[in-house]
Amino acid sequence: MSLELARAQVLLHPHQFRKDFYDWMNSNFHVFEYFEQCAVKVWDAGFTHYSARTIVEVMRHRSNVREIIGEYKLNDHRTPDMARLYMLLHPEHRGLFEFRERKAA
């Protein structure tokens, strides 16, 4: 997915994201892209419900053992935002992630 499309979705649905997510995404889009690749693999493997936090933990593990290019620090607070963005970009994967109601930030 392109950064421009992701930006558009965040701007169209600001109530679904932490206030600082747009800026974080602009600086860390490569992290979201990797999350997206992992989530697509999970879906393609036949899972119709999965944990976004599990995907992030796998990303952390792979980063720690240097299986991916570069290192990054991934705050747990980003996981729900990345999962919500993923679902907006991939509505055909409805139900893959379960969401709690967003609390006011």
Secondary structure, DSSP 8 states (H G I E B T S, - for coil): --HHHHHHHHHH-GGGS-TTHHHHHHHHHHHHHHHHHHHHHHHHTT-SS--HHHHHHHHHHHHHTT-SSS-----TTHHHHHHHHHHHH-GGGTTSS--------
